[in-house]
Amino acid sequence: MEPRSVHARASGLAIIVVALCLAPASKVTAQTVPLMTIKIYNNTDTSNIYPVLTTGTSKSSLWLQAWLKVAKRDMGDKPYPKLHNFRIYINPAKDGIPPHGMVTVELPLLTQLVPTNEVDPKKTDQYIDWWGGGRVELFEAPAADHKPPAALTALVTHRPSQTAVTAIASTPLPRCADCQPLTILMDTGGGFKNNEPSQLIEYTLGAINQNKDPVELDPNNVDFDVSYVDTAFLPAAMAPFNTQLPPIAQVGYVGTPQAIAMFRKALDKFVAEASPYRGWPQFVDNQGNKILKLPSVLHIMAGDPDMTAKPWPPVDKLTANWHACLPDNPSQICQDIRAVRQLFLDNYQNYKAIFPGKCDTKKGPEALTEDLVISHVYGFTPFGKDCPDSAVNLLESTPGYAANNSEKFHRIKHVFDGLQHLKSGEFDPYVVLIHGDDYVAAPNVYAYSVDDAVGNMQADGTGFIIAVGGTTGLPNPYPAASPVNVNFGYATTDKVRFEKYGICTTTPNQAVNPDYHSFALSVRSENLAQCPLSLIDNKGTLYILKLKSGPPYPFENARGPKTQAPIDCSDNKPGTLGASWCGRIFAYSEKLVGKGPDKSYVITDAPDQPPR
């Protein structure tokens, strides 16, 4: 998972800081290093679950730079690179997390590996950055076997690129009271291959406010997803860990809580002899076994030596359909394919144009073939081979597509999303496997690379929860509701301004962040009547509102009878400041064609100001 460095308060939920107090032995102990909590529940009757946590890599770490308060002018000289993965196997022996068991892992922001007086901010791995992008991979084995899968045992005991590391004394370490002892391993060989029998979960903990100098860390934000972008192997559901919100206000889950047997039945059905997708490739693990783990079209087109041997009839059909659309087949799907294809042809031309100055001059741009175009289209990735800066040729910056706030690009993205979601599977059968009612039927997971509109969760919290095979452990047993962003008028220069807000309470209990005077509400429509939203100003005046209905609201960004209709002000006594303020609130929705799902907002004024 690429670390998300743009601070987005997508849910505005209550926060809690869990801290580990440290002795003053190292540079990081000048501050209290925050922890995030990860809870993993095994809700199955017959399976043991074996989680593996691995950190991400990057040429620089915004998370470390934020924590160590590196000024923006110094970021190039103090990148704090993290070029190797660090890994923790959680209960890798015997029964792992047994049926109806759970574990709790406390994960610090960082772990220091080098004494403070020897830290070189240009050298890699001076600290382990646990938060700035990572993954949890879930392995599974029958509980009756009382042993982990052979593939996991091989990774634990026979991976030569993986060695144990020792942190300096008194630095914070990952902790798990109900686990086997945790060992931190550094892996110079990269992450696991896709043919391991595991399911990928991605996370970024904390968010970075890049409007500050030094950039600022929000330790109360979590970003995660259950990713089927490349492969599908196991079900899992995820939710934020947030202990201060009442159940009614807890964000629902992303992923799927269905049983492992049901999930595998769907995969089996997809590749069965009677299936229209018979012959879809599967993976062969490092022990030589064909496993029921299916690759996406994105992954297939990118190429992988660890899949079952060709022919792959349904994949061959996709390629044949693509070529049949060229040059001018008039069918609607062909018109859409050609529109998307043209974006990538134009992006390739820009890649060639920028290559001499911004990429590896010892090499030339890779040669364009139709197979290469197909691979980039299904991955929705720009051309950039041998270009060290991944942002040098972004799709949305392609000449001819970047003007007018990238409107043309977003229109093409909208066309691409439409192709992906064709129920016929004519463009991408794998999306039918993941989202379709006849197979896995998991609507809020990643099924292709830019499917984050339904699969990604970003919310306030101090960790996340993973539940396998059921909803036990999830604070809200329902899928995540579409958030409503509540934006309230605020300025630091106001003599009267909001200081606290509350969600599903008439007692405001959360401090207003002056940089982000908004919060998001993710509550099911049928529960809104029991969920008052409250604010209190610096003069002690209380303001309360409720929503009569969930989104969508009128697509009119203006106060009026239609947009004020969803607002309930009845909890404010007539004639009070709260009542007059509440009468100025309105709700509306915004269509974001090609940019993701529609967004919905509640807009409020600032409190009444005294006369000048």
Stockholm file with secondary structure:
# STOCKHOLM 1.0

chainA/1-612         MEPRSVHARASGLAIIVVALCLAPASKVTAQTVPLMTIKIYNNTDTSNIYPVLTTGTSKSSLWLQAWLKVAKRDMGDKPYPKLHNFRIYINPAKDGIPPHGMVTVELPLLTQLVPTNEVDPKKTDQYIDWWGGGRVELFEAPAADHKPPAALTALVTHRPSQTAVTAIASTPLPRCADCQPLTILMDTGGGFKNNEPSQLIEYTLGAINQNKDPVELDPNNVDFDVSYVDTAFLPAAMAPFNTQLPPIAQVGYVGTPQAIAMFRKALDKFVAEASPYRGWPQFVDNQGNKILKLPSVLHIMAGDPDMTAKPWPPVDKLTANWHACLPDNPSQICQDIRAVRQLFLDNYQNYKAIFPGKCDTKKGPEALTEDLVISHVYGFTPFGKDCPDSAVNLLESTPGYAANNSEKFHRIKHVFDGLQHLKSGEFDPYVVLIHGDDYVAAPNVYAYSVDDAVGNMQADGTGFIIAVGGTTGLPNPYPAASPVNVNFGYATTDKVRFEKYGICTTTPNQAVNPDYHSFALSVRSENLAQCPLSLIDNKGTLYILKLKSGPPYPFENARGPKTQAPIDCSDNKPGTLGASWCGRIFAYSEKLVGKGPDKSYVITDAPDQPPR
#=GR chainA/1-612 SS CCCCCSCCCSSCCCCCCEEECCCTTSGGGGSCEEEEEEEEEECCSSEEEEEEEEECCBSSCHHHHHHTTCCGGGTTTCCCCBCSEEEEESSCSTTSBCTTCEEEEEEESEEECSCGGGCCTTSTTSEEESSSSEEEEEEEEEGGGCSCCHHHHHHHHSCTTEEECCCCTTCCCCBCTTSSCCCCEEETTCSCCTTSSEEEEEEEEEEEETTSSSCEEEEEEEEEEEBCSSEECCCCEEEECCTTSCGGGSCCBEECCCCHHHHHHHHHHHHSTTSTTTTCCCEECTTSCEESCEECHHHHHHCCTTBCCSCCHHHHHHHHHHHHTTTTCCSHHHHHHHHHHHHHHHHHHHHHHHHHHHSCTTSCCCCCCHHHHHHHHHHTCCCCTTCSCTTTTCGGGSTTTSHHHHHHHHHHHHHHHHHHTCTTCSSCHHHHHHHCTTTTCCSSSBSSTTCHHHHEEEEESSEEEEEESSSTTCSSCSBCCCCEEEEECCCTTCSSCEEEEEESSSSCCEECBTTBCEEEECCCGGGGGGCCEEEEETTCCEEEEEESSCSCCCSCCSCSHHHHTTEECTTSCTTSHHHHHHTTCEEEEECCTTTSSCEEEEEECCCCCCCC
#=GC SS_cons         CCCCCSCCCSSCCCCCCEEECCCTTSGGGGSCEEEEEEEEEECCSSEEEEEEEEECCBSSCHHHHHHTTCCGGGTTTCCCCBCSEEEEESSCSTTSBCTTCEEEEEEESEEECSCGGGCCTTSTTSEEESSSSEEEEEEEEEGGGCSCCHHHHHHHHSCTTEEECCCCTTCCCCBCTTSSCCCCEEETTCSCCTTSSEEEEEEEEEEEETTSSSCEEEEEEEEEEEBCSSEECCCCEEEECCTTSCGGGSCCBEECCCCHHHHHHHHHHHHSTTSTTTTCCCEECTTSCEESCEECHHHHHHCCTTBCCSCCHHHHHHHHHHHHTTTTCCSHHHHHHHHHHHHHHHHHHHHHHHHHHHSCTTSCCCCCCHHHHHHHHHHTCCCCTTCSCTTTTCGGGSTTTSHHHHHHHHHHHHHHHHHHTCTTCSSCHHHHHHHCTTTTCCSSSBSSTTCHHHHEEEEESSEEEEEESSSTTCSSCSBCCCCEEEEECCCTTCSSCEEEEEESSSSCCEECBTTBCEEEECCCGGGGGGCCEEEEETTCCEEEEEESSCSCCCSCCSCSHHHHTTEECTTSCTTSHHHHHHTTCEEEEECCTTTSSCEEEEEECCCCCCCC
//
